[in-house]
Amino acid sequence: MDTKARSVFGASCLALALVLLSAGASAQSSRSRKTARSPSSSSADAVFPPLQQWKDAIVDRNNPALVSMYSAVPPAVAKIPQGTAHDPSEEPRFWQLLESYGLTDFNPQILQIERPQADVVELTLRIEMSLRTKSGVQPAVVEAAQLWEQQNGGWRILETQRTDPAPDPHYQLPQPAKPDVDLYPPPQDARAEIASALRAAAKDHKRVILIFGGNWCYDCHVLNAAFHSPQIAPLVNANYHVVHINIGDGDKNLDIADQYGVPLRQAVRVPSLAVLDSSGKVVYSQKNGEFDDSTRLAPADIIQFLKKWAPPRHG
């Protein structure tokens, strides 16, 4: 498929996605208006400044600046729902087209950042936004990944992967204002972290919760925010030591998951939990994805779970 045909195909698919998003309403175009900046603070400038520049180019409708952020040589590759595009203008065109559907409150959040080389950065993103339609403002989200490379003294996007806009699901649990990109330590630290937690549990007679997942997993960040919420944190702190077990891209620490009865080899469903007593014995292991979709959970569900598996108190 040539570039022109692919662009038309992508535009029609985006239009369909937005029609579904707005429940049949046609999106409004407001070319004279700049996209409103999200009032919430972004972690982009602190964690990786070029992402903030990318956001600013979209928010300010600075299309030349946006295009210049994508590698021309070699040409940036975009993996999109309609296929793979070897065209550095594909992604700028997507965000420009989204503007015509009334993009507001644009807020890219970094879930995970990796630096495999000094001049290469990999980002996993959850991009929150609002889309103005005839039926009103609709919250939406795009899941994305970006591979940045330093070229001639500046950072350029070498490869992207993303979804089309989808309705932002309703969460009963609190969502993180700023996801912790260091929530899951390196995979190789897992056994030492478990051993440390068990030593502490042996002294204070608490239990240990193992949470298998990764920084790329938004549901893992939501569960962590719930564990730190005023309603739930006292229950966690009084009864548990929490250890986050990094499973990489679904290929790390699976032996630890096997050891504690969490079946991640059959299907990577995270977050997945196991609860250990102070001696290291498994008292609970997640089998059926009970925690892997945080939209199904309410604070009461988390509280009930934590009370059920808390250590028995004598006297």
C-alpha positions as CSV (number, residue, x, y, z in Angstrom):
1,M,0.0,0.0,0.0
2,D,1.5,3.3,-1.0
3,T,1.7,6.3,1.4
4,K,-1.3,8.2,0.0
5,A,-3.5,5.1,0.2
6,R,-2.3,4.3,3.7
7,S,-3.0,7.8,4.9
8,V,-6.6,7.7,3.6
9,F,-7.0,4.2,5.1
10,G,-5.7,5.4,8.5
11,A,-7.9,8.5,8.4
12,S,-11.0,6.4,7.8
13,C,-10.2,4.0,10.6
14,L,-9.5,6.8,13.0
15,A,-12.9,8.4,12.0
16,L,-14.6,5.1,12.7
17,A,-12.9,4.8,16.1
18,L,-14.0,8.3,17.1
19,V,-17.5,7.7,15.9
20,L,-17.7,4.6,18.2
21,L,-16.0,6.7,21.0
22,S,-18.7,9.4,20.8
23,A,-21.6,6.9,20.5
24,G,-22.4,8.0,17.0
25,A,-21.8,11.7,17.3
26,S,-19.8,13.5,14.7
27,A,-16.6,15.2,16.0
28,Q,-16.3,19.0,15.9
29,S,-13.5,20.7,14.2
30,S,-12.1,23.8,15.9
31,R,-9.1,24.9,13.9
32,S,-8.7,28.3,15.4
33,R,-8.3,26.9,19.0
34,K,-5.1,25.7,20.5
35,T,-5.4,22.4,22.3
36,A,-5.9,23.0,26.0
37,R,-3.0,21.9,28.2
38,S,-3.8,19.3,30.8
39,P,-4.1,20.9,34.3
40,S,-2.4,17.9,35.8
41,S,1.4,18.0,36.1
42,S,3.2,15.8,33.6
43,S,6.2,13.7,34.5
44,A,7.5,13.9,30.9
45,D,9.8,16.9,31.4
46,A,11.4,15.5,34.6
47,V,11.9,11.9,33.4
48,F,12.7,12.4,29.7
49,P,12.5,16.1,28.5
50,P,12.1,15.3,24.7
51,L,8.7,13.8,25.5
52,Q,7.6,17.1,26.9
53,Q,8.8,18.8,23.7
54,W,6.8,16.2,21.7
55,K,3.7,17.0,23.8
56,D,4.2,20.7,23.4
57,A,4.4,20.4,19.6
58,I,1.0,18.6,19.6
59,V,-0.6,20.9,22.1
60,D,0.7,24.1,20.3
61,R,-0.2,22.7,16.8
62,N,3.4,23.2,15.9
63,N,3.4,20.7,13.0
64,P,6.9,21.5,11.7
65,A,8.4,20.9,15.1
66,L,6.4,17.7,15.5
67,V,7.6,16.4,12.1
68,S,11.2,17.2,13.0
69,M,11.1,14.9,16.0
70,Y,10.7,11.8,13.8
71,S,13.8,10.3,12.3
72,A,14.1,10.9,8.5
73,V,17.3,8.8,8.0
74,P,16.6,6.0,8.7
75,P,12.9,6.7,8.2
76,A,10.8,6.3,11.4
77,V,8.6,3.2,11.5
78,A,5.1,3.3,12.9
79,K,3.3,0.1,14.0
80,I,-0.3,1.0,14.0
81,P,-3.6,-1.0,14.1
82,Q,-3.8,-1.0,10.3
83,G,-0.2,-2.3,9.7
84,T,3.4,-1.1,9.7
85,A,4.2,2.2,8.0
86,H,7.8,3.0,7.0
87,D,7.0,6.7,6.7
88,P,8.2,9.4,9.1
89,S,5.1,11.5,8.4
90,E,2.6,8.8,9.4
91,E,2.5,9.6,13.2
92,P,2.6,13.4,12.9
93,R,-0.3,13.1,10.4
94,F,-2.2,11.0,12.9
95,W,-1.9,13.5,15.7
96,Q,-2.7,16.4,13.3
97,L,-5.8,14.5,12.2
98,L,-6.8,13.9,15.8
99,E,-6.6,17.7,16.4
100,S,-9.4,18.1,13.8
101,Y,-11.6,16.0,16.0
102,G,-11.3,18.4,18.9
103,L,-8.3,17.1,20.9
104,T,-8.1,18.7,24.4
105,D,-6.4,17.9,27.8
106,F,-3.6,16.0,26.2
107,N,-1.6,14.2,28.9
108,P,1.0,11.5,28.0
109,Q,2.1,9.5,31.1
110,I,5.3,7.5,31.2
111,L,4.7,4.0,32.6
112,Q,8.1,2.6,31.8
113,I,11.4,4.0,30.6
114,E,14.3,1.8,29.6
115,R,17.8,2.8,28.4
116,P,19.3,-0.2,26.6
117,Q,22.1,2.1,25.2
118,A,23.4,5.5,26.1
119,D,21.9,7.0,23.0
120,V,18.6,5.0,23.0
121,V,15.5,5.4,25.2
122,E,12.4,3.2,25.1
123,L,9.1,4.6,26.5
124,T,5.9,2.9,27.3
125,L,3.1,5.4,27.4
126,R,-0.5,5.9,28.4
127,I,-1.7,8.9,26.6
128,E,-4.9,10.4,28.1
129,M,-6.9,13.0,26.3
130,S,-10.4,14.4,25.8
131,L,-12.2,14.6,22.5
132,R,-14.8,17.2,21.9
133,T,-17.8,15.8,20.0
134,K,-21.4,16.8,19.4
135,S,-22.4,14.6,22.3
136,G,-20.0,16.3,24.6
137,V,-16.4,15.9,25.8
138,Q,-15.4,12.3,25.7
139,P,-12.3,11.0,27.7
140,A,-10.1,8.7,25.6
141,V,-6.8,6.9,25.9
142,V,-4.1,5.7,23.5
143,E,-1.6,3.0,24.6
144,A,1.7,3.6,22.9
145,A,5.4,2.9,22.9
146,Q,8.2,5.1,21.5
147,L,11.8,4.3,20.6
148,W,14.0,7.4,20.7
149,E,17.6,7.7,19.4
150,Q,20.1,10.5,19.7
151,Q,21.0,11.8,16.3
152,N,23.3,14.7,15.6
153,G,23.0,16.1,19.1
154,G,19.2,15.8,19.2
155,W,16.6,13.1,20.1
156,R,14.5,11.6,17.3
157,I,11.7,9.1,17.3
158,L,12.9,6.0,15.5
159,E,9.9,3.7,16.0
160,T,6.4,3.9,17.5
161,Q,3.6,1.5,18.3
162,R,0.2,2.6,19.4
163,T,-3.5,1.8,19.5
164,D,-6.3,3.9,18.1
165,P,-8.2,6.1,20.6
166,A,-10.5,4.1,22.9
167,P,-12.9,5.2,25.6
168,D,-11.0,5.7,28.9
169,P,-12.5,3.0,31.1
170,H,-14.2,3.9,34.4
171,Y,-12.1,3.0,37.5
172,Q,-13.6,2.7,41.0
173,L,-10.0,2.4,42.3
174,P,-7.9,5.6,42.6
175,Q,-5.6,6.2,39.6
176,P,-2.0,7.3,40.0
177,A,-1.5,11.0,39.4
178,K,2.0,10.2,38.3
179,P,2.9,6.5,37.6
180,D,6.0,5.4,39.4
181,V,8.5,4.4,36.6
182,D,10.5,2.6,39.2
183,L,7.6,0.6,40.8
184,Y,9.1,-2.7,39.6
185,P,12.8,-3.1,40.3
186,P,15.1,-4.9,37.8
187,P,14.0,-8.6,37.3
188,Q,17.3,-9.8,38.7
189,D,16.5,-8.3,42.1
190,A,13.4,-10.4,42.7
191,R,14.9,-13.2,44.9
192,A,16.8,-10.8,47.1
193,E,13.7,-8.7,47.5
194,I,11.6,-11.7,48.5
195,A,14.3,-12.9,51.0
196,S,14.4,-9.4,52.6
197,A,10.7,-9.3,52.9
198,L,10.5,-12.7,54.5
199,R,13.2,-11.8,57.0
200,A,11.2,-8.8,58.0
201,A,8.0,-10.8,58.2
202,A,9.7,-13.4,60.5
203,K,10.4,-10.5,62.9
204,D,7.1,-8.7,62.8
205,H,4.8,-11.6,62.0
206,K,3.3,-10.0,58.9
207,R,2.7,-11.7,55.6
208,V,4.3,-11.0,52.3
209,I,2.4,-10.1,49.1
210,L,4.2,-10.8,45.8
211,I,2.8,-8.7,42.9
212,F,4.0,-10.0,39.6
213,G,3.9,-7.4,36.8
214,G,5.9,-4.7,35.1
215,N,6.1,-0.9,34.9
216,W,4.5,-1.1,31.4
217,C,1.3,-2.5,33.1
218,Y,-1.2,0.3,33.9
219,D,-3.4,-2.0,36.0
220,C,-0.3,-2.6,38.1
221,H,0.1,1.1,38.7
222,V,-3.6,1.4,39.6
223,L,-3.3,-1.4,42.1
224,N,-0.3,0.3,43.6
225,A,-2.2,3.6,43.9
226,A,-5.0,1.7,45.7
227,F,-2.5,0.1,48.1
228,H,-1.3,3.6,49.0
229,S,-4.7,5.2,49.3
230,P,-5.9,6.5,52.7
231,Q,-8.6,4.0,52.8
232,I,-6.4,0.9,52.2
233,A,-2.8,1.8,53.1
234,P,-3.3,1.3,56.9
235,L,-4.5,-2.2,56.3
236,V,-1.5,-3.0,54.0
237,N,1.0,-1.5,56.4
238,A,-0.3,-3.3,59.4
239,N,-0.3,-6.7,57.9
240,Y,1.9,-7.0,54.9
241,H,5.3,-6.5,53.2
242,V,4.8,-5.9,49.5
243,V,7.2,-7.1,46.9
244,H,6.9,-6.2,43.2
245,I,8.3,-9.0,40.9
246,N,9.3,-7.7,37.5
247,I,8.4,-10.2,34.8
248,G,10.0,-8.2,32.0
249,D,8.1,-8.7,28.8
250,G,6.5,-11.8,30.1
251,D,9.8,-13.7,30.0
252,K,11.4,-13.0,33.3
253,N,11.0,-14.6,36.8
254,L,8.5,-17.2,35.5
255,D,10.3,-19.7,37.6
256,I,9.4,-17.6,40.7
257,A,5.8,-17.5,39.6
258,D,5.9,-21.3,39.2
259,Q,7.4,-21.7,42.7
260,Y,4.5,-19.7,44.2
261,G,1.8,-21.2,42.2
262,V,1.0,-18.3,39.9
263,P,0.4,-19.7,36.3
264,L,2.0,-17.0,34.1
265,R,3.4,-19.4,31.6
266,Q,-0.1,-20.3,30.3
267,A,-1.1,-16.6,30.0
268,V,0.6,-13.4,31.1
269,R,-2.2,-11.8,33.2
270,V,-0.9,-9.1,35.5
271,P,-0.9,-7.9,38.1
272,S,-0.9,-11.4,39.6
273,L,-0.6,-11.9,43.3
274,A,0.6,-14.5,45.8
275,V,0.5,-14.2,49.6
276,L,3.1,-15.9,51.8
277,D,3.2,-16.4,55.5
278,S,6.2,-15.4,57.5
279,S,7.9,-18.8,56.9
280,G,7.5,-18.5,53.1
281,K,4.6,-20.9,52.8
282,V,2.0,-20.0,50.1
283,V,-1.4,-19.2,51.6
284,Y,-2.9,-17.7,48.4
285,S,-1.9,-17.6,44.7
286,Q,-3.9,-16.0,41.9
287,K,-5.2,-18.5,39.4
288,N,-7.9,-16.8,37.3
289,G,-6.8,-13.2,36.7
290,E,-8.6,-11.9,39.8
291,F,-6.5,-8.7,39.8
292,D,-5.5,-8.2,36.1
293,D,-8.4,-5.9,35.2
294,S,-8.6,-3.1,37.7
295,T,-11.7,-1.7,36.1
296,R,-13.6,-4.6,37.7
297,L,-12.3,-3.9,41.2
298,A,-13.6,-1.5,43.9
299,P,-11.9,-0.5,47.1
300,A,-14.2,-2.8,49.0
301,D,-12.8,-5.8,47.0
302,I,-9.2,-4.9,47.9
303,I,-10.1,-4.4,51.5
304,Q,-12.0,-7.8,51.7
305,F,-8.9,-9.5,50.1
306,L,-6.4,-7.9,52.5
307,K,-8.6,-8.8,55.5
308,K,-9.1,-12.4,54.4
309,W,-5.4,-13.1,54.0
310,A,-4.0,-11.0,56.8
311,P,-2.0,-12.9,59.5
312,P,-4.1,-14.3,62.4
313,R,-3.8,-12.1,65.5
314,H,-3.6,-13.9,68.8
315,G,-4.5,-12.4,72.2
